[in-house]
Amino acid sequence: MMLLSDASCRSRSSGAAVVMAMLLAALAATIAATLLWQQQRWIGEHQHRRDQVQAQALAMAGVQWTRQIVFDNAPAGNVVHLGQPWALRLPAMPIENGSIGGYIVDAQSRLNINNLSTTSTTATSTRAALQRLFAALALPPNLVNTITDWVDADDKTSDPGGAEDAWYLAQPIATLAANAPVRRVGELLLVRDVGPASMARVRPFVAALDAPTAVNVNTAPAEVLAATVAGLDPAAAALLVASRDKTPFTSVADFKARLPRPDLATDETSLDVRSDWFEVSIEAQQGDTLARARALLRRSPTAGEWPVVVWQTVE
């Protein structure tokens, strides 16, 4: 009986050793697989970061390239129109391990909301144009007052529907009116009653520029033309756009001569055929990583120099 017991013990010990060896082998395989996975993950993350850096650098290089395009193809003091090379939309061009593309928009094709911060006739005409634009977009007309109060320097509330410090301080999250021009259009989301829906409607037709500007009638969409010229209906504005696409306006006088009626009121100080401000959008890809750059360019006051980058973002 003792012999059987010893044999049984040896059998159990041998079995345990086999099980232990199997467990150790499985553990070793798991450790090896984990190390391999971590190495592959590190390589993947490293490659992703490298592609991200390269894509962002490529997008920023695209912004610099557009500075030259504007300098070469929209010369200072000359008529600016959509038939010029700067206005061509560049589709994604393949490059090594990626692509790059983008487009330039004349910022003066839009109504400059920062015109409201001045006390000049430009502010008066812009205010009236924005009221017509908001009406056409089915937006509350009082929004013009709230935006005016946000960008103007005083603390006097515009009626009806305006909002200055007293209103913003009374909100659950207290703040103050900026009482200064906005840097970008997106800042209007901070303004009373301006939500994402109204922002989406108005964004294509407004700009935030650091100086008073006129609307370039050669690049403005029909909605902006109809808002800028009192009494110009959308259909007539669309016909003007079709006409200028064939033959750009050579001057404000040329624009007025092609209006459907001679009695349409125009404030010549709010119109132009030249532009000094341009918005740039660039999209660059490296590997699976996409980077987007946006920038605002202003024509340099110094002759012979490329446009100045007013602001730039890269994502």
Number of C-alpha atoms within 10 A of each C-alpha: 6 7 8 9 10 11 12 12 12 12 12 12 12 12 12 12 12 12 12 12 12 12 12 12 12 12 12 12 12 12 12 12 12 12 12 12 12 12 12 12 12 12 12 12 12 12 15 16 13 14 21 21 15 20 28 22 15 23 28 22 14 22 25 16 11 24 22 15 18 24 17 13 14 21 16 18 10 12 18 26 26 16 15 12 13 24 19 13 12 13 12 15 11 12 11 8 10 19 18 22 18 22 18 24 19 26 27 29 27 26 29 26 27 28 28 28 23 17 10 11 14 22 21 14 22 25 22 16 22 24 21 22 23 19 13 13 13 11 19 14 16 17 22 24 20 24 27 28 29 30 22 21 16 13 14 12 18 16 11 12 16 21 25 23 18 14 15 17 13 11 9 7 7 11 14 15 24 17 18 16 22 20 15 15 18 14 13 22 13 16 21 20 17 17 12 11 9 17 15 10 13 16 13 15 20 19 25 23 24 17 13 18 25 25 26 28 31 31 28 22 18 22 21 25 29 23 25 30 22 16 15 20 15 16 12 17 21 16 15 22 20 13 13 19 15 9 12 21 25 18 16 20 12 12 18 18 12 15 16 14 12 10 9 12 13 16 13 14 13 23 23 23 24 25 27 21 24 23 22 20 20 24 24 28 25 22 16 12 18 19 22 20 23 21 21 24 25 22 22 16 12 8 8 10 12 20 23 15 17 15 13 15 12 15 12
